[in-house]
Amino acid sequence: MSLRVRWPFTVMLLMVVLLAGAAAAAYYTKFFLLENVTVVPDAYAGQVDNFNLALGQNLLLAPVENAIDYLMAMQSVTRVQVDYNLPNGLTIRVNDVKPVALALGEDKRSIYGIDDRGRLIPYERPGEDIDLPLITGLKRCPFYQKPEYPHLGLIIRQLQKIKTDDPDFYHILSTVDLSDGDSITVFMDGIPFHLLMQAGGLYRGIAGLRNFVLDCGPELREITSLDFRTEGQIVATKKKCQKKES
């Protein structure tokens, strides 16, 4: 009696044997020994000593999960990726928190970042995020915590939606002031008047502004503010006429 072995089974068996041989070679030889660990970006390179990744250990058995757990415990880190640079290196890539808006400190000089969860984060890249709107009127709070203003997360989500749906107006949106409770004051580059809105009406107000600008044309130079706080209405305040002295 003869047995017939199908060729797919033979190929799979051969692959298992080769993989087992490669694993054995990696374990019992000095070919896959860890010689270098690279961390990207450089701001996290100083943390290598805390990863428990001793040089000279077997690369394929190195406890990379220790590095991942250590980095992910940091509030500024959102994702960690480990790449094996065979035969003897590791690259650990860290994705840190990026600002989606900037915040002006109470001293009127310090600039902080605000992440997509509405938390205050350190900001050390002045000049790189010129398209980010500036949030003013916030009270200071510890980093990686939310300021006391209750609607900040709502405003951040609306800013991101404006960036997607109306990028032209997003790029000229310079400042959102939160000093006045539930109302916000918005300033835009190239527009001579300011906008008054409810915190939850920022996206709707910017959409209404486009139509208002198209309808009013040259008359805009007489306007000092637009009030969008009453749903379905836009209240325009014009400059007061000054009497000429004879």
Secondary structure as the mmCIF struct_conf table of DSSP 4:
data_model
#
loop_
_struct_conf.conf_type_id
_struct_conf.id
_struct_conf.beg_label_comp_id
_struct_conf.beg_label_asym_id
_struct_conf.beg_label_seq_id
_struct_conf.end_label_comp_id
_struct_conf.end_label_asym_id
_struct_conf.end_label_seq_id
HELX_RH_AL_P HELX_RH_AL_P1 TRP A 7 TYR A 28
BEND BEND1 THR A 29 LYS A 30
TURN_TY1_P TURN_TY1_P1 PHE A 31 PHE A 32
STRN STRN1 LEU A 33 LEU A 33
STRN STRN2 ASN A 36 VAL A 40
BEND BEND2 PRO A 41 PRO A 41
HELX_RH_3T_P HELX_RH_3T_P1 ASP A 42 ASN A 50
BEND BEND3 PHE A 51 PHE A 51
TURN_TY1_P TURN_TY1_P2 LEU A 55 GLY A 56
BEND BEND4 GLN A 57 GLN A 57
STRN STRN3 ASN A 58 ASN A 58
HELX_RH_3T_P HELX_RH_3T_P2 LEU A 59 LEU A 61
BEND BEND5 ALA A 62 ALA A 62
HELX_RH_AL_P HELX_RH_AL_P2 VAL A 64 MET A 72
TURN_TY1_P TURN_TY1_P3 ALA A 73 ALA A 73
BEND BEND6 MET A 74 MET A 74
TURN_TY1_P TURN_TY1_P4 GLN A 75 SER A 76
STRN STRN4 VAL A 77 ASN A 85
TURN_TY1_P TURN_TY1_P5 LEU A 86 ASN A 88
STRN STRN5 GLY A 89 ASP A 96
BEND BEND7 VAL A 100 VAL A 100
STRN STRN6 ALA A 101 LEU A 104
TURN_TY1_P TURN_TY1_P6 GLU A 106 ASP A 107
BEND BEND8 LYS A 108 ARG A 109
STRN STRN7 ILE A 111 ILE A 114
TURN_TY1_P TURN_TY1_P7 ASP A 116 ARG A 117
BEND BEND9 GLY A 118 GLY A 118
STRN STRN8 LEU A 120 ILE A 121
TURN_TY1_P TURN_TY1_P8 PRO A 126 GLY A 127
BEND BEND10 GLU A 128 GLU A 128
TURN_TY1_P TURN_TY1_P9 ILE A 130 ASP A 131
BEND BEND11 LEU A 132 LEU A 132
HELX_LH_PP_P HELX_LH_PP_P1 PRO A 133 PRO A 133
STRN STRN9 LEU A 134 THR A 136
BEND BEND12 GLY A 137 GLY A 137
HELX_LH_PP_P HELX_LH_PP_P2 LEU A 138 ARG A 140
TURN_TY1_P TURN_TY1_P10 PHE A 143 TYR A 144
BEND BEND13 GLN A 145 GLN A 145
BEND BEND14 GLU A 148 GLU A 148
TURN_TY1_P TURN_TY1_P11 PRO A 150 HIS A 151
HELX_RH_AL_P HELX_RH_AL_P3 LEU A 152 ASP A 165
HELX_RH_AL_P HELX_RH_AL_P4 PRO A 167 HIS A 171
TURN_TY1_P TURN_TY1_P12 ILE A 172 ILE A 172
STRN STRN10 LEU A 173 ASP A 177
BEND BEND15 ASP A 180 ASP A 180
TURN_TY1_P TURN_TY1_P13 GLY A 181 ASP A 182
STRN STRN11 SER A 183 MET A 188
TURN_TY1_P TURN_TY1_P14 ASP A 189 GLY A 190
BEND BEND16 PRO A 192 PHE A 193
STRN STRN12 HIS A 194 GLN A 198
HELX_RH_3T_P HELX_RH_3T_P3 ALA A 199 GLY A 201
HELX_RH_AL_P HELX_RH_AL_P5 LEU A 202 CYS A 216
HELX_RH_3T_P HELX_RH_3T_P4 GLY A 217 GLU A 222
STRN STRN13 ILE A 223 ASP A 227
BEND BEND17 THR A 230 THR A 230
TURN_TY1_P TURN_TY1_P15 GLU A 231 GLY A 232
STRN STRN14 VAL A 235 LYS A 238
HELX_LH_PP_P HELX_LH_PP_P3 LYS A 239 GLU A 245
#
